[in-house]
Amino acid sequence: MRVLYFAWVRERVGVPEEEFALPAAVGTVGALLDLLEARSAGHAAALADRSAIRIAVNQDFATPETAVAPHDEVAIFPPVTGG
């Protein structure tokens, strides 16, 4: 699995992206966020307020219930606004 971090999420996590083997027990975005939050203090800080982040799986917006698979690309980023 490839996880990409953008904007202040990247700053808090400390890396722009990570690749790792997705554990079999992790099947949804919500479970993935739980796993990532436990990786480091930076991950925990970035993911503490889940209402402040957005998720995309394979470039499609996702919810905590969205399924994830081992070869997916997951992006985590703050909400985007335009003007």
N, C-alpha and C positions, 0 to 999 in steps of 0.2 A: 504494500500500500504506500502511496505517496501522499503526504499531507503538506499543503502549502499554507504559509501564514503571510498576511498582508497588514500593512500600516502599523498601528500601535500593537496589534496582536503579535506581529513579528518582533517588535522591540521588546515586549515582555517575555516572550518565549526564548528569544536570543538567537534564533536561527530562521532563515527564510523558508526552509523545507526540511522534511524528514522522510526517510523511507524505512519501512520495517515490515516484518511479517505480521499480519493481522491474526490475533489469537482466534481460535474457532469459536470461543464463547462470545465474541464481539460481533453482533450481527446488525446493529442499528447505529445511526449517527449518535444517539444519546449514549449508548454504551461506549462508543469510540471516544466521545468527549470525556466520559468518566475515566477511561483508560489514560487519555492524554493528560488530564488534570493531575493524575497521580505521578507523572513522570518527573516533575521538578517544581520548585517553588515558582519559577517563571511561568510554567504552564498553568499552575493553579491560579496565579494572579490574572493571567490572560483570560481564563475560562470561568472565573468565579461568578461573573454576572452574565449568564447565558442570554439574557434579553438584550445585551449590548453587542452581540456578535451574530453574524449570518454564516450559513454553511452552504456550500455547493458540492454536490457529488457528480463527478464527470461533467462539470460545467452547467449543471441544472440545480436550481435552488432546492434545498432539502429542509426537512423538519427532523426533530429528534427521532421520529418513527421511521424515517427513510432507511431502507436496507443498505448495507455496505458489504462489499466483497473484497477479497484479497488484492485484486489488481486495480481497484478503483483509485481515482485521484480525488482527494477531498481538499477543498479550499476553505479556510477560516478567515473571516474579515469583518471589519466593522460595517454597520449600515452605510450605504452610499446615498448621498443626497445631491441633488442638482439644482441649478438655478437658471 
